[in-house]
Amino acid sequence: MIKGIKIQRKMGQESEGGYSRIRVIHGQRKGQTPRYIIRCGCCRAPRLDIHYDEDGQGLEINGINGSIKNWSDILLPFLGIAPDKKRR
């Protein structure tokens, strides 16, 4: 399991800013890669599946495969974090 991701299964929990907490579930089906399931905290909207390699080299997010570097370059700016220049 990736360190630092807090599992939140309860629906309707409120976080800072008045938003519902995102629900996070971790699991692994037999014969498949481990995954996280991300869901809305206030409703039953479609989920986001994130499968990851045991060796930490790649991610599959909702069926789209990419390296950790590719996903970092795309997603980190949305969070206000500059991608790590050392990984290039």
ROKOL-159130 format. One record per residue: x, y, z of N, C-alpha, C in turn. Coordinates in pm, whole numbers, padded with zeros to 5 digits, always signed. Layout:
BEGIN
XYZXYZXYZ/...
END
This chain:
BEGIN
+00084-00118+00000+00000+00000+00000+00089+00124+00000/+00048+00225-00071+00122+00350-00078+00107+00423+00055/+00218+00468+00111+00213+00536+00241+00154+00675+00227/+00083+00719+00329+00032+00855+00333-00110+00874+00284/-00174+00769+00234-00312+00782+00188-00402+00728+00298/-00485+00817+00351-00575+00779+00459-00703+00719+00400/-00740+00603+00451-00860+00536+00405-00982+00601+00470/-01078+00642+00390-01200+00707+00438-01317+00639+00369/-01392+00557+00440-01503+00483+00380-01640+00542+00408/-01651+00626+00510-01782+00677+00551-01831+00786+00456/-01959+00784+00430-02021+00883+00344-02074+00998+00430/-02073+01118+00376-02132+01232+00445-02042+01298+00548/-01913+01267+00548-01820+01330+00640-01776+01464+00581/-01775+01568+00662-01738+01701+00613-01592+01731+00646/-01523+01796+00552-01384+01836+00575-01376+01987+00578/-01253+02039+00582-01233+02183+00584-01295+02247+00461/-01347+02366+00477-01403+02438+00364-01545+02399+00330/-01605+02309+00406-01743+02271+00382-01764+02165+00276/-01657+02112+00218-01669+02007+00118-01685+01872+00187/-01750+01779+00117-01757+01642+00169-01622+01576+00148/-01582+01494+00245-01456+01421+00231-01466+01319+00119/-01361+01309+00042-01355+01209-00064-01337+01073+00002/-01414+00975-00043-01402+00840+00013-01292+00765-00061/-01206+00698+00014-01093+00623-00042-01098+00481+00011/-01093+00385-00081-01096+00244-00045-00976+00177-00112/-00905+00092-00038-00790+00020-00093-00824-00128-00100/-00781-00193-00207-00806-00336-00220-00724-00397-00331/-00732-00530-00337-00665-00603-00444-00743-00731-00467/-00787-00750-00590-00854-00874-00625-00750-00977-00663/-00784-01101-00646-00692-01209-00677-00648-01201-00823/-00517-01200-00845-00463-01197-00980-00457-01060-01044/-00492-00954-00972-00488-00819-01026-00393-00732-00947/-00361-00617-01003-00274-00523-00932-00353-00456-00819/-00283-00411-00715-00352-00339-00608-00414-00210-00661/-00518-00162-00594-00586-00043-00644-00646+00039-00531/-00671+00163-00563-00748+00252-00478-00875+00287-00554/-00985+00295-00484-01111+00340-00542-01144+00472-00475/-01164+00575-00555-01194+00709-00506-01339+00739-00543/-01417+00782-00443-01558+00812-00466-01595+00944-00402/-01702+01002-00452-01756+01125-00395-01799+01098-00251/-01783+01198-00165-01817+01181-00025-01963+01205+00008/-02038+01265-00085-02177+01299-00053-02279+01224-00138/-02234+01154-00241-02331+01085-00327-02268+00959-00385/-02339+00894-00469-02291+00770-00531-02252+00793-00677/-02182+00902-00702-02135+00934-00837-02036+00826-00883/-02010+00818-01013-01914+00719-01063-01780+00730-00990/-01711+00618-00984-01586+00612-00908-01465+00630-00998/-01352+00655-00934-01224+00666-01001-01138+00549-00953/-01096+00463-01045-01012+00348-01011-00867+00381-01041/-00780+00359-00942-00637+00381-00960-00565+00251-00927/-00512+00185-01030-00432+00064-01012-00285+00105-01015/-00204+00042-00929-00062+00076-00926+00023-00050-00924/+00144-00038-00980+00240-00148-00981+00300-00165-00843/+00330-00289-00807+00397-00316-00680+00534-00250-00675/+00600-00239-00791+00734-00180-00794+00732-00027-00801/+00613+00032-00809+00600+00178-00805+00639+00249-00933/+00635+00182-01046+00677+00243-01172+00562+00301-01254/+00442+00249-01238+00333+00296-01323+00200+00301-01252/+00109+00377-01312-00028+00389-01262-00125+00371-01378/-00238+00313-01347-00349+00308-01442-00465+00378-01374/-00506+00491-01429-00615+00569-01372-00733+00563-01469/-00840+00499-01425-00960+00476-01507-00927+00422-01645/-00836+00326-01650-00804+00258-01775-00695+00324-01857/-00639+00435-01811-00533+00504-01884-00401+00476-01814/-00310+00407-01885-00179+00371-01828-00078+00482-01850/+00007+00501-01750+00114+00599-01761+00216+00578-01651/+00333+00635-01671+00436+00625-01567+00402+00723-01455/+00466+00703-01341+00447+00794-01228+00486+00936-01270/+00593+00949-01347+00638+01080-01393+00532+01147-01480/+00474+01070-01574+00369+01126-01660+00252+01178-01578/+00203+01097-01486+00090+01137-01404+00126+01255-01314/+00248+01258-01262+00291+01371-01179+00292+01501-01258/+00345+01495-01379+00350+01614-01464+00210+01668-01495/+00113+01579-01506-00023+01620-01539-00100+01667-01416/-00093+01592-01306-00181+01617-01192-00127+01713-01087/+00003+01716-01064+00056+01800-00957+00027+01949-00974/+00032+02005-01096-00002+02147-01110-00145+02180-01065/-00239+02086-01077-00375+02109-01030-00379+02126-00878/-00283+02064-00810-00277+02071-00664-00188+02185-00615/-00135+02263-00709-00048+02374-00672+00092+02329-00635/+00133+02212-00685+00265+02157-00657+00343+02151-00788/+00463+02206-00788+00546+02199-00909+00603+02058-00921/+00601+01999-01042+00661+01867-01060+00809+01869-01023/+00857+01759-00967+00996+01747-00922+01089+01748-01043/+01179+01844-01049+01271+01858-01162+01376+01747-01165/+01405+01686-01049+01507+01581-01042+01463+01454-01115/+01335+01434-01133+01284+01311-01194+01291+01314-01345/+01330+01423-01403+01333+01436-01549+01455+01372-01609/
END
